[in-house]
Amino acid sequence: MNPLDLVAERKLQEAIEAGAFDDNPLLGKPLELEDLSKIPEDLRSSYSLLKNAGVLPEELELRKEGVRLVDLIDACRDDAERRSLEERVEDIRLRIDLLAERRRARLS
């Protein structure tokens, strides 16, 4: 076993014996492990880190922005502004399509 692992194990055992985890609300409950099997192995830790930080993947951020712009278009009274918003929505759709195409190419 790696010396760093031994130190970590010893510290954990000391914390358990000191009762540091006794008031944990998840104590005795099963862990909810996420299935990351569909995510490439080299991206799993990055994906988990971003997910835990509340950061959405680019494609979802773009979809979210597209929905917001469509709502603005619906409320827009100015024709020039409406056309500008519609162009931005079309740009977002193209970017989403490009990202999906790249993802499919990586998985093939």
C-alpha positions in Angstrom: 0.0 0.0 0.0 1.2 3.5 -0.8 2.5 5.4 2.3 0.1 8.3 1.6 -2.8 5.8 1.6 -1.6 4.4 5.0 -1.5 7.9 6.5 -5.0 8.6 5.1 -6.3 5.3 6.5 -4.8 6.0 9.9 -6.3 9.6 10.0 -9.7 8.2 9.0 -9.6 5.5 11.7 -8.6 8.1 14.3 -11.5 10.3 13.3 -13.9 7.4 13.5 -12.7 6.5 16.9 -13.0 10.1 18.1 -16.6 10.1 16.9 -16.1 12.7 14.2 -18.6 11.0 11.9 -21.3 10.0 14.5 -23.6 12.9 13.7 -23.5 12.4 10.0 -27.1 12.4 8.7 -26.2 9.8 6.0 -24.7 7.4 8.5 -26.0 3.9 7.8 -27.7 4.9 4.5 -26.5 3.5 1.2 -24.4 5.7 -1.0 -26.1 7.0 -4.2 -23.4 6.3 -6.8 -23.8 7.9 -10.2 -23.5 5.8 -13.3 -20.7 7.4 -15.3 -20.2 4.5 -17.7 -21.4 6.5 -20.7 -18.9 9.3 -20.0 -15.4 8.7 -21.5 -13.0 7.6 -18.7 -10.7 10.5 -19.2 -13.6 13.0 -18.7 -15.2 11.4 -15.6 -13.4 13.3 -12.9 -13.8 16.6 -14.8 -17.5 15.9 -15.3 -18.0 15.1 -11.6 -16.1 18.2 -10.5 -18.2 20.5 -12.8 -21.5 18.8 -11.8 -20.7 19.2 -8.1 -19.9 22.8 -8.7 -23.3 23.3 -10.4 -21.8 24.0 -13.8 -23.7 22.8 -16.8 -22.1 21.3 -20.0 -21.9 23.8 -22.8 -24.7 22.3 -24.7 -27.1 22.6 -21.8 -26.0 26.2 -21.1 -26.7 27.0 -24.8 -30.2 25.3 -24.6 -30.9 27.3 -21.5 -29.9 30.5 -23.2 -32.0 29.6 -26.2 -35.1 29.2 -24.1 -34.4 32.6 -22.5 -34.1 34.2 -25.9 -37.3 32.6 -27.2 -39.1 34.1 -24.1 -37.6 37.5 -25.0 -38.8 37.1 -28.6 -42.3 36.4 -27.5 -42.3 39.6 -25.4 -40.5 41.8 -28.0 -42.4 44.6 -29.7 -39.5 46.0 -31.8 -39.1 44.2 -35.2 -35.4 45.0 -35.4 -34.7 43.7 -31.9 -36.9 40.6 -32.6 -34.8 39.8 -35.8 -31.6 40.2 -33.8 -32.9 37.8 -31.1 -34.0 35.3 -33.7 -30.5 35.4 -35.3 -29.0 34.7 -31.9 -31.3 31.8 -31.4 -30.4 30.4 -34.8 -26.7 30.8 -33.9 -27.3 28.9 -30.7 -29.1 26.1 -32.6 -26.1 25.8 -35.0 -23.7 25.6 -32.1 -25.7 22.9 -30.3 -25.9 20.9 -33.6 -22.1 21.2 -34.0 -21.5 20.1 -30.4 -23.8 17.1 -30.8 -22.0 16.2 -34.1 -18.6 16.3 -32.3 -19.9 14.2 -29.5 -21.3 11.6 -31.9 -18.0 11.5 -33.8 -16.1 10.9 -30.5 -18.4 8.1 -29.6 -18.1 6.3 -33.0 
